[in-house]
């Protein structure tokens, strides 16, 4: 219930900006593309020791600027992205040394590469130059994801892994298929934007996503009570203007 309330509140705040009429009205629409790199992991309970999983992300972006309230430029910003996320297990022994597979003689490695279609919708607040120069911005809002594909990457046979030496012996996640295809959560980011009336807008952003939904079922009879994503994203976006009704003097 708390998760649903938080997400509903964020959606309401984001949507309200589209109807704001208090400040100096804008009607500026820009579209473009984005690309970047995402570091991800999954918060499992029972715990699974991990390092960050790295993968690319990219897609389409759209922004609608609705008003300038005092010095704050208010927008709705959204994306439709393909992202490769997942988790990478940190397979170590009690001495924090890599676990060696007895058959191959090399350190065991396992990660799950998962492709998601992600749709964040943000309230975008910016301060600075609108048409030519630099802005600082903050944005936050809900994000939804759809699981497309996933693939394990490993250097050992699942029936021949070295369980005995592992400090963390939770392995159920290695073979479980994703049970909840829809992911949802909240995301927030900060960044800088450079704008030019002829060249468009270039945005550099650092973003964090906190998942509220679990990828596996979480009833009392299920193995994992928690299996939520978290992502750290570094992203570059280019936008070009479709409509621009307000020019900086």
HELIX and SHEET records of a PDB file:
HELIX    1   1 UNK A    2  UNK A   17  1                                  16    
HELIX    2   2 UNK A  158  UNK A  160  5                                   3    
HELIX    3   3 UNK A  172  UNK A  174  5                                   3    
SHEET    1   A 9 UNK A  50  UNK A  51  0                                        
SHEET    2   A 9 UNK A  72  UNK A  89 -1                                        
SHEET    3   A 9 UNK A  53  UNK A  69 -1                                        
SHEET    4   A 9 UNK A  24  UNK A  45 -1                                        
SHEET    5   A 9 UNK A 226  UNK A 243 -1                                        
SHEET    6   A 9 UNK A 200  UNK A 211 -1                                        
SHEET    7   A 9 UNK A 182  UNK A 196 -1                                        
SHEET    8   A 9 UNK A 133  UNK A 154 -1                                        
SHEET    9   A 9 UNK A 110  UNK A 128 -1                                        
END                                                                             
